């Protein structure tokens, strides 16, 4: 299932740790216990446990939020996206695709 990670990027850019379902985009974007918390899609018990983990980490949430911001700026900003695109285009042009 496709889900745009745009909201994840927005929350992370605001230095907010994220609780997200384990879809491909969120797994590629977040780091469990470092920038957010995962739960299995359509699994209320898994969501409950993710919320419990977040609640138990409430003193660490500001630091997790700052780490989330660092990650999104370093790895998912438009600047970094364009760098990745340029590198891909250069590989194709050089025949290394």
C-alpha positions as CSV (number, residue, x, y, z in Angstrom):
1,X,0.0,0.0,0.0
2,X,1.4,3.4,-0.9
3,X,1.4,6.2,1.6
4,X,3.1,9.5,1.1
5,X,5.6,10.2,3.8
6,X,4.9,14.0,3.5
7,X,3.1,14.2,6.9
8,X,6.0,12.3,8.5
9,X,8.4,14.8,7.0
10,X,6.3,17.7,8.3
11,X,6.1,16.3,11.8
12,X,9.8,15.4,11.9
13,X,10.7,18.9,10.6
14,X,8.7,20.3,13.5
15,X,10.9,18.2,15.8
16,X,8.1,15.9,16.7
17,X,8.6,12.1,17.2
18,X,6.1,10.2,15.2
19,X,3.8,7.2,15.8
20,X,3.3,5.5,12.5
21,X,2.2,2.2,10.9
22,X,4.9,0.0,9.5
23,X,4.3,0.8,5.8
24,X,7.3,0.9,3.5
25,X,7.5,4.7,3.5
26,X,7.4,5.1,7.2
27,X,9.9,2.2,7.8
28,X,12.3,3.9,5.3
29,X,11.8,7.2,7.0
30,X,11.6,6.6,10.8
31,X,13.8,4.8,13.3
32,X,12.1,3.0,16.1
33,X,12.9,4.5,19.4
34,X,15.1,7.2,17.9
35,X,12.7,9.3,15.8
36,X,9.4,7.7,16.5
37,X,7.4,4.5,17.3
38,X,5.9,1.8,15.0
39,X,2.8,-0.2,15.1
40,X,1.4,-2.9,12.8
41,X,-1.3,-1.6,10.4
42,X,-4.9,-2.5,11.4
43,X,-3.7,-3.9,14.8
44,X,-5.2,-2.1,17.7
45,X,-3.0,-4.0,20.2
46,X,0.1,-3.0,18.3
47,X,-1.0,0.7,18.2
48,X,-1.7,0.5,22.0
49,X,1.8,-0.8,22.6
50,X,3.4,1.9,20.4
51,X,1.5,4.6,22.4
52,X,2.6,3.0,25.6
53,X,6.2,3.0,24.5
54,X,5.8,6.7,23.5
55,X,4.2,7.5,26.9
56,X,6.9,5.7,28.8
57,X,9.5,7.7,26.8
58,X,7.9,11.0,27.5
59,X,10.9,12.5,29.1
60,X,13.0,11.6,26.0
61,X,10.4,12.9,23.5
62,X,12.0,16.3,23.0
63,X,15.3,14.7,22.2
64,X,13.6,12.2,19.9
65,X,11.9,15.1,18.2
66,X,15.3,16.9,17.7
67,X,16.8,13.7,16.3
68,X,13.8,13.4,13.9
69,X,14.4,16.9,12.7
70,X,18.1,16.2,12.2
71,X,17.3,13.1,10.2
72,X,14.6,14.7,8.0
73,X,16.8,17.7,7.2
74,X,19.9,15.5,6.5
75,X,18.2,12.8,4.5
76,X,14.8,14.0,3.2
77,X,15.0,17.7,2.5
78,X,14.5,18.9,-1.1
79,X,18.2,19.7,-1.2
80,X,19.0,16.1,-0.4
81,X,16.4,14.8,-2.8
82,X,17.8,16.8,-5.7
83,X,21.3,15.6,-4.8
84,X,20.1,12.0,-5.1
85,X,18.3,12.7,-8.4
86,X,21.5,14.3,-9.8
87,X,23.6,11.3,-8.8
88,X,21.0,9.0,-10.4
89,X,21.0,11.0,-13.6
90,X,24.8,11.1,-13.8
91,X,24.9,7.3,-13.4
92,X,22.4,6.9,-16.3
93,X,24.3,9.4,-18.5
94,X,27.6,7.6,-17.8
95,X,26.0,4.2,-18.6
96,X,26.3,2.9,-15.0
97,X,22.5,2.7,-14.4
